[in-house]
Amino acid sequence: MDKFEIIIPCLFGMEAFVSREIKRLGYETTHVEDGKVVFSGDMEAVCRANLWLRCGERVLIKVGDFTAVSFEELFEKTKALEWSRWLSKNSAFPIKGFCLKSTLASMRDCQAIIKKAIASNLSEKYGIEWLPEDGANYQIQFSVMKDKVTLMIDTSGDGLHKRGYRRISNAAPLKETIASAMIMLSYWKFEYPLCDPFCGSGTIPIEAAMFKRNIAPGLSRTFTFEEFDQTDSALLSRCRQEARDMARNTPLNIIASDIDEDTVELAKHNARIAGVSDCINFSCGNALDFTSDIPYGSIICNPPYGERLSDAAACYELYEKMGKAFKKLPDWSYYILASDEEFEKHFGKKADKRRKIYNGMIKCNIYQYFGKRPPIDKK
């Protein structure tokens, strides 16, 4: 099959991470905008992107885009697209999407018209009046943004952040995609320890272990594209085997702790499912008590924000105590996710860098504090 445009939606602030991942897979991005990265590829690219992307939300095939300011225009331009390239006469094609800042403001009306237009296209193409929709499921996604309509096919199913290891989580868990971004942003080297003293259900340490061991995040789950008529089972098997062959058994020293014992047991359970429990040392303890005699390590953590798990005053006090506690590790680097714009004031130290990112609807920053550089091995 010829190449086509592939869209990777992502959380705001994650675009650069997704672009870097796409390049690492051997593809070049063609367009980047807020919450979206686009590149050109084929079904192999769809397969590899689903298996390997750590920071993207899902993988969408772009069918077409156009401007529409009336329902008649929406119907005719949707119908004119080459739907038979993707959909057979018995394909299921449910519709979902959103409208934002557009003349066509009704999501439900757009949904119904797009469905009718695609059905009309396929009926004419295949010469049948009734479409059974009892075949493979092709979830159609649409966006209507400032009168521009984009029509896509979702190849992922569940969002890519659902790796398959976190079947149960604690309250307000950190999304796996954000945890991966924090790890990619850090200068943590696998020869030195990494600690998450607020580990919760274990997302940061598990994602860190999977990243350093080059374990494809989608290897233990399935995707909707696997049932597509266009998917070659031999290609899928080859891509999965490639991912298995590329995994490394890198020795790691990852320390994960939480003040709640039940939460620590949950994190251990998740690490076992992910296959990385051998390199993560879990314990129950207060984050403020953490110390280490090993230099050049990194702390990557997501302490409570105040919006969800505790009140703001308690968070300010916690940040102040964190600043004092982390001073006991002068050679270490810290990467802290927080929504408080005055975090540095409470922490007692200005960050060397800060990176804006959105955790759901919450605007956050990754506050980056760089410790001493480890010596260069001249061997």
Disulfide bonds with the S-S distance in Angstrom:
none
